[in-house]
């Protein structure tokens, strides 16, 4: 994107939302998406963010 990027703290929160464990029955849409991509489809979801530059999410799915 062309946004301002994310702080290290926010990036860490996002990584924690990718956890396969549910904390207090609280699911984030990003966490649910991560589980669908990785567990159901055997794919990978990653992201890279730099303050002042922006954020990039990458979804890789295996060929069937």
N, C-alpha and C positions, 0 to 999 in steps of 0.2 A: 504494500500500500504506500501511499504518500503521506502518511501521518507522521507524528513526531517520534514514534518508537516507544519502547517500554523500558521502565527501570528494571534493574536486577531483581528487586523485590517482587514486582509484578510478574516477571518471568518465572520466578520461583513459585509463586502462587499458582500459575498456570500449570507448571510441571506437577505440582501436588494434586491438581484437579485431574490429572491423567492417571492417578493411582487407581488400581483395580479394586481397592478397598473403598467401601462407601462410608463416609464419616457422618454419623448421626442421621443416616438415611437421606442425606443431602446430596443430590446429583446436580452437577452443572451440565448445561447442554454441551459444552466442550468436552467434559469428561465422558459423557455418554457417547458422543461422536468418536472419541478416541477408542473407546471399547468396541464400538461397531466396526471401525476400520481395522483395528488390530486383532481382536478376538474372533469376530465373525468372518472377516475377509482375509485375515493373514497379512494385512498391510502394515504400513508404517506411517505415522504422522509426526512431523517435527516442525520446529519453527526457529527462526533467527530474527533477532530484533536489535537495533542499534538506535540509541537516542539521537534525534536529529536526522535520521535517515529513513526509518520506517520499519515495518515488520513483514516478514514473509513466512507463510505457512506452506508446507509441502506435504502432499498426500501421495503415497506410493502404494499401488495395488498390484498384486501378482497377476500375470496373464493366466487365463483359464484355458 
